[in-house]
Amino acid sequence: MRKYELMYIVKPSLDEEARTAVVEKAHAILTDNGATIDKVDEWGLRELAYEIEDFKKGYYVVTTFTSNDEAVNEFNRLTRINKDVLRHMIVRLDEKI
């Protein structure tokens, strides 16, 4: 089991209820595949560095979790299909020596 940090950007055009459903679904993908979520930090609506699909803003969510490769691969696969997530990135947090 390794520690990961996940950042994803949700479309700003969604209302609060739909946005909450997207965030819960994203976290459910991880937990259903054996991951444990350590911390969720919702940054909120922020300006994008460049336009993505004609959006200039996005709703940022940062999640720290512990998992195996299976959950990470499944999250990548399903998030690419999800039209409500503009971008996502998962980074493995290495232990300091």
Secondary structure as the mmCIF struct_conf table of DSSP 4:
data_model
#
loop_
_struct_conf.conf_type_id
_struct_conf.id
_struct_conf.beg_label_comp_id
_struct_conf.beg_label_asym_id
_struct_conf.beg_label_seq_id
_struct_conf.end_label_comp_id
_struct_conf.end_label_asym_id
_struct_conf.end_label_seq_id
STRN STRN1 ARG A 2 VAL A 10
TURN_TY1_P TURN_TY1_P1 PRO A 12 SER A 13
BEND BEND1 LEU A 14 LEU A 14
HELX_RH_AL_P HELX_RH_AL_P1 GLU A 16 ASP A 32
TURN_TY1_P TURN_TY1_P2 ASN A 33 GLY A 34
STRN STRN2 THR A 36 ILE A 52
TURN_TY1_P TURN_TY1_P3 GLU A 53 ASP A 54
STRN STRN3 PHE A 55 SER A 67
HELX_RH_AL_P HELX_RH_AL_P2 ASP A 69 ILE A 81
TURN_TY1_P TURN_TY1_P4 LYS A 83 ASP A 84
STRN STRN4 VAL A 85 LEU A 93
HELX_LH_PP_P HELX_LH_PP_P1 ASP A 94 LYS A 96
#
